[in-house]
Amino acid sequence: LQLVESGGGSVQAGGSLRLACAAFGLTFSSYHMGWFRQAPGEERLFDAASSYSGGSTYYGDSVKGRFAISRDSAKNTASLQRTSLKPDDTAVYFCAAEFAYGDCCDGSSAPAYDHWGQGTKTTVSS
């Protein structure tokens, strides 16, 4: 089982970047998917989550209105469209998968996730 992130990079403040997370070796439609970030020396923070069906999405307060999570079951891929990026968004971004025992919670708890990708770095310059 593997989660592989892509789409990180460098961008100026106000710009946009889209992250993708390709899932291998799992039944994608059975997993909630989440995105987290971690800046150097800081804890891992929740950004966004999508329920296993895609019917519910959740966002951290700092990204509401700027980030949008989506999933494509045909491609086993979860994406995070990020707009109006700020220097504070500079971090390594991780996708994660949590086996879905049903619709539950808001996806913001990192320990609830079963599998993690290796992360992809985003740098936002002012």
C-alpha positions in Angstrom: 0.0 0.0 0.0 1.4 3.4 -0.9 0.3 7.0 -1.1 2.4 9.2 -3.4 2.0 13.0 -3.3 3.0 15.3 -6.1 2.5 18.9 -7.1 4.6 20.8 -4.5 7.0 23.5 -5.5 7.7 27.2 -5.2 5.2 30.0 -5.8 4.9 33.6 -4.9 2.3 34.8 -2.4 -1.1 35.0 -4.0 -0.4 32.1 -6.3 -2.0 28.7 -6.6 -0.7 25.1 -6.6 -2.5 21.8 -6.9 -1.4 18.8 -5.0 -2.3 15.2 -6.0 -2.1 12.0 -4.0 -2.1 8.8 -5.9 -3.2 5.7 -3.8 -1.9 2.3 -4.6 -2.8 -1.1 -3.1 -6.0 0.0 -1.3 -9.7 0.1 -2.1 -9.8 3.9 -2.5 -13.6 4.2 -2.1 -13.3 2.6 1.4 -11.0 5.4 2.8 -11.5 8.9 4.0 -8.7 11.0 2.6 -7.0 13.9 4.4 -4.3 16.5 3.8 -2.0 17.8 6.5 1.0 20.1 6.6 4.1 20.4 8.7 6.5 23.3 8.9 10.0 22.8 10.3 10.0 22.5 14.0 6.2 22.5 14.2 3.5 20.0 14.7 1.5 18.4 11.9 -1.6 20.5 11.2 -4.9 19.5 9.5 -5.8 21.2 6.3 -8.6 19.3 4.6 -10.4 15.9 4.5 -12.9 14.2 2.3 -15.2 11.4 3.4 -14.9 8.0 1.7 -17.8 8.9 -0.6 -16.7 12.4 -1.3 -20.0 13.6 0.0 -18.5 15.5 3.0 -15.5 17.7 3.1 -13.9 19.4 6.1 -11.3 22.2 6.3 -9.0 23.7 8.9 -9.8 27.3 9.8 -6.7 28.7 8.2 -7.5 27.3 4.7 -11.3 27.7 4.5 -12.2 29.5 1.3 -8.7 29.1 -0.1 -8.2 25.3 -0.4 -10.5 22.7 -1.9 -10.2 18.9 -1.6 -11.5 16.5 -4.2 -11.2 12.9 -5.0 -11.4 10.8 -8.2 -12.3 7.2 -7.5 -11.6 6.2 -11.2 -8.0 7.4 -10.8 -7.6 6.5 -7.1 -6.4 10.1 -6.5 -7.2 12.8 -4.0 -6.3 16.4 -4.8 -5.9 19.6 -2.9 -6.4 22.8 -4.9 -4.7 25.7 -3.1 -5.3 29.3 -4.0 -4.3 32.7 -2.5 -1.2 31.1 -1.0 0.6 32.8 1.8 4.2 32.6 3.1 2.6 30.9 6.2 1.5 28.0 3.9 5.2 27.1 3.4 5.4 23.5 4.7 5.7 19.8 3.7 2.2 18.6 2.8 1.2 15.0 3.5 -1.8 13.1 2.3 -3.3 10.4 4.5 -5.9 7.6 4.3 -8.2 6.4 7.0 -10.2 3.3 6.6 -13.9 4.3 6.7 -16.1 2.5 9.2 -18.8 4.9 8.2 -19.4 8.6 8.1 -17.7 10.0 11.1 -15.9 13.0 12.5 -14.2 15.7 10.6 -11.0 14.1 9.5 -8.9 16.5 11.5 -7.3 13.9 13.9 -3.9 12.8 12.5 -3.7 9.6 14.7 -6.9 8.4 13.2 -5.2 7.9 9.8 -3.8 4.5 8.9 -1.5 5.4 6.0 0.6 8.4 5.1 2.5 9.6 2.0 6.1 10.8 2.1 5.2 14.4 1.8 5.8 17.1 -0.8 7.2 20.5 -0.1 5.7 23.8 -0.9 7.5 27.1 -0.5 5.6 30.4 -0.7 7.7 33.5 -1.1 6.5 37.1 -0.3 
